[in-house]
Amino acid sequence: MKKLIFLLILLAIAFGAYYGFSEFNRGLEGAGKTDFAVSSTELFTAFDDNEKAANTKYLDKNIEVSGVIQEVSKGKDGTITVTLDGGMMFGITCEMFESDKIDQSKYKKGSKITLKGICTGFLSDVVLVRCVDA
């Protein structure tokens, strides 16, 4: 009986590890589907003017955003953060993983680019995660 319980616990742990690994490594959900296509200044202004309404409209949605790159930074954890101009001091922060085999050569300060990601809200910048090239 103890062996059966041990085997069931071991099986549950293995299943949980597999599920966690597959969720961590899956790509952008619905990468072909875009809920909204906006400019970086339009998206930032929507959050700056009325954060509650913008959250209702954009939060957890696939957003295609176009704008001029203000800054590109690389994190120690393999993330690349591209900040798009929002028309004011702040902008749109687009986070992507280096492991997604993205072409970093086109992410130059001052160049215009279109990215797609999931909007997670507003923290002085509008934040998009799991971004890919649109």
N, C-alpha and C positions, 0 to 999 in steps of 0.2 A: 504494500500500500504506500509506504514511504517512497519507494522508487517511482511509482506512478505519479505521485504528487510532485516529486522532484522533476520528472520528465515533463509534466505539464507546465511547471514554472519555467523551465529551460526553454520550452517551445514558445511560451508567451514572450519571453525576453528576446528570443531570436526574431519573432514576428515584429515586435516593437522596434527593434534595431533596424530591420529591413525597411519598415514603413517610414521611420524617421530619416533614414538615409535617402530613400527615394523622394520624399517631400523636400528635403534640403537641396537636392540636385535637380529638381524639375525646372524646366524653362519657364518663361513668362507665359502665364495662362492666357490663352486666347490671343497669342501674339499677332495673329492676323486680324483680329477684331479690335476696332477702336471705338470707344464710347464717345469721345470728344476729341476734336482737333482744334487747337488754339495756339496763339502766339504766346511767348513767354510773358510779355508785358500784359496781355489780356488776362492770363491766368493769375499772375501776381496781383493785378488790380482787383480782380474778383475777390480774392482772399483779404486784401488790404481794406477794401471798402465794406465788406460784410462777410466776416469769417463763417458765421453760422449758415448763411445761405450757400456760400461756396462749399462748405463741408457737405451739405445736403446734396448738392449737385455733383461734386467731383470726388468725394472721399471713396476710396476703394474701387475706383473706376480706372479702366485703361485709357490713358490720356496720351495723345500725340502732341508734342509741344515743339514749336520751332522758335529759334532765337539765336542771338549772338553769344558766343562763349566768352564769359568773363574770366573764368579760372578753371584749371584742370589740376586735380591733386590725386595722388596715389597713396592709399593707406597701407599700413603694415600687414593688414589682414587680407590683402589681395583685392581690395575694392578700389574702384576708380570713381572719383566724384567730379562731375562736370557741372559747373554753375553757369546758368544762362542769365542774361541780363533781364531784370524785371522792370526796368524803367526808373528805378529808384536806387537807394543804397543796397537793397537786398534783391534777391532774384529767385530762380528755380534751381534747386539742388537735385541733380539726377545721379543716382547711385547705381553702379553696375559692377559686375565681378570680372576680374581679369581672366578668370578661368573660362568665361564664355567665349573666348577667342575673338575678341573685338579688335578692330583695326584702330589702334590708338593714334596712328599718324595723322588722322583727319581731325583730331581734337586739339586744335590750336587756338590760342586766345585771339579773339577778334573774328574768327570765322563763323559763318552761319551754318547751323545744323538742325536736324529734326530727329528727336528721340521719342521713344514710346516707353511708358512705365506706369506703375500703379501709384496713384496719389495717396499719401498717408497723412496729409494734413499740413499745417502751417506752424512753423517755429521761427519766426522772423524771415525765413525762406519758405517757399512752398517745397515740399519734399516729395520726390518721385523715387520709388525703389524698383529694383529688378528691371532696370532700363535696358533697352536694346535699340539698335538703329532702326529707324522707321523706313 
